[in-house]
Amino acid sequence: MAPPNEYSVRPQWLFPIDTLRSTPSVATSGYSVGKELYDRARGVEFLFRLGSSLGLPSSAMFTAATWFHRFFMRFSMEDYHRQDVAAACIFLATKTEECGRKLRDVARVCQSKITGTDVSHIPAESEVEQQQTAILLTEEALLEALCFDFVTTSPHVILIDLFGTQQASTRVQDYAWSLAHDSYRTPLCIFFPPRIIAAACFILAQRVAEGPHSPSLDARISASPPSASLPTPPSHKTGSPDASRFVVDYFGFSQSELQDLSDALSIMLEFYLAQDPQTTLHVASLTLITPPTHPPRVKLYEPFSQLLPTVPVVVNNSSLTPESFHGNTPLSMTPSQAHVKTTLETQNNAPRLDLS
């Protein structure tokens, strides 16, 4: 029996995938889809680092990341710098998620991340005041973009239900939790409801943990088990339910939901394939997985190495983000410690660290 769909998302916050080709950044600012997706990933990386340094709970950061993606469906990245939007999302989340932080503290930590300076060494009060002003001005636009609708649900909430229902191995749970973190570095939260994302993370985690000789993603998300049409000899007892299809059977997905699940899996695999294999060896097993079969579409992601700004590389070891296959802050039920490089860029005549 399928569980009730109690974690629905209002239709206004779910967009067709093709909408990426007509976002304000693409339609009015000359961004390519690949460039916008790359900058979204960098913005969420900055947001996670900022939230972690402020000691915020993961739930607040996931809420802020969802707002970040929703914001850029209404405004262009050319008009609002991703780091200012990330800071505004974090500041607003500290209020709605009841983990309040003073504006000045958010601004100081933000300035620390932007300049690559330890927060205790931020020298000029005027810089902090300017950052406070930038956060407040961006927050006004954020409230407008969100229409004062602050409710979000993370796929992690649904994963906890799945973990309690199906006794998956610790390894599968670790991978699924980390994949759910990384889902926020993609725009999945504005394409699919959280249970589709949670299902994709769980299925992909199973595939990684069980290895290359386990059932394919197509077999795991098919409408019926591959052997369902084969006769069963009367002498054979009915076997236990196929664990590889647990999620599909648990949710009882419709055909259209299975197509959404296929698209979500494909986008996640595209995200990992876009990264430099020399610096993301920890996701090598993901890049070798064959995506589900689906109608041909233009790839969304471009190789990140082709989009990197040609500026000196700076490593900020004090920056922490929610741990995932792409980040490096320790959280419960996560398997890896990823090394993340940062790069220096200039925006509005002020130095900013590109924390991607």
Disulfide bonds with the S-S distance in Angstrom:
none
